[in-house]
């Protein structure tokens, strides 16, 4: 691709044949008006814009290199490459807080499990629930992910029973979930039943205190 220098671009804009002296005069003229020759997506389509507008949005309005910065080679100038820069904020933890944060991370799971066990010791029935939304199309992935969630609920949250909804959206009412049984998939999941089974289970223990 042929690139275009700033001098050549100004001649293109004014529909003039390229000439160094003519280009210099045209560039001096626009500089006095605080204008600059620039382009957006196509360097072959130059236009004038106030320099402050270019500085305010340098990723959309691109300027041309001066001919001294891009000398011609074989009567062709180099193309200025459009660079897209992605910027994000980076928050760095101060050194004095690192030890406490690491200790909290390491001790979080044991403290959490100790709390769950204390609830069970007080007579609470600790049960888990997992679901997959209807947007998941692959049943193999559905089974794999539900089994992973059930395993984590048992191993990390120490639940006594875990129930799972095979097809369920987040805004669906609890009482209306799993009215249509999905036995062919539920049988592949390491769970104690679906939401309807969970409702029956909680109804059987209604004399005990329930918490969510």
Rosetta blueprint (number, residue, H / E / L):
1 X L
2 X L
3 X E
4 X L
5 X L
6 X H
7 X H
8 X H
9 X H
10 X H
11 X H
12 X H
13 X H
14 X L
15 X L
16 X L
17 X L
18 X L
19 X L
20 X H
21 X H
22 X H
23 X H
24 X H
25 X H
26 X H
27 X H
28 X H
29 X H
30 X H
31 X H
32 X H
33 X L
34 X L
35 X E
36 X E
37 X E
38 X E
39 X E
40 X L
41 X L
42 X L
43 X L
44 X L
45 X L
46 X L
47 X E
48 X E
49 X E
50 X E
51 X H
52 X H
53 X H
54 X H
55 X H
56 X H
57 X L
58 X L
59 X L
60 X L
61 X L
62 X E
63 X E
64 X L
65 X L
66 X L
67 X L
68 X L
69 X L
70 X L
71 X L
72 X L
73 X E
74 X L
75 X L
76 X E
77 X E
78 X L
79 X L
80 X L
81 X L
82 X L
83 X L
84 X L
85 X L
86 X L
87 X L
88 X L
89 X L
90 X L
91 X L
92 X L
93 X L
94 X L
95 X H
96 X H
97 X H
98 X H
99 X H
100 X H
101 X H
102 X H
103 X H
104 X H
105 X H
106 X H
107 X H
108 X H
109 X H
110 X H
111 X H
112 X H
113 X H
114 X H
115 X H
116 X H
117 X H
118 X H
119 X H
120 X H
121 X H
122 X L
123 X L
124 X L
125 X L
126 X L
127 X E
128 X E
129 X E
130 X E
131 X E
132 X L
133 X L
134 X L
135 X L
136 X L
137 X L
138 X L
139 X H
140 X H
141 X H
142 X H
143 X H
144 X H
145 X H
146 X H
147 X H
148 X H
149 X H
150 X H
151 X H
152 X H
153 X H
154 X H
155 X H
156 X L
157 X L
158 X L
159 X L
160 X L
161 X E
162 X E
163 X E
164 X E
165 X E
166 X L
167 X L
168 X L
169 X L
170 X L
171 X L
172 X L
173 X L
174 X H
175 X H
176 X H
177 X L
178 X L
179 X L
180 X L
181 X L
182 X L
183 X H
184 X H
185 X H
186 X H
187 X L
188 X L
189 X L
190 X L
191 X L
192 X L
193 X L
194 X L
195 X H
196 X H
197 X H
198 X H
199 X H
200 X H
201 X H
202 X H
203 X H
204 X H
205 X L
206 X L
207 X L
208 X L
209 X L
210 X L
211 X L
212 X L
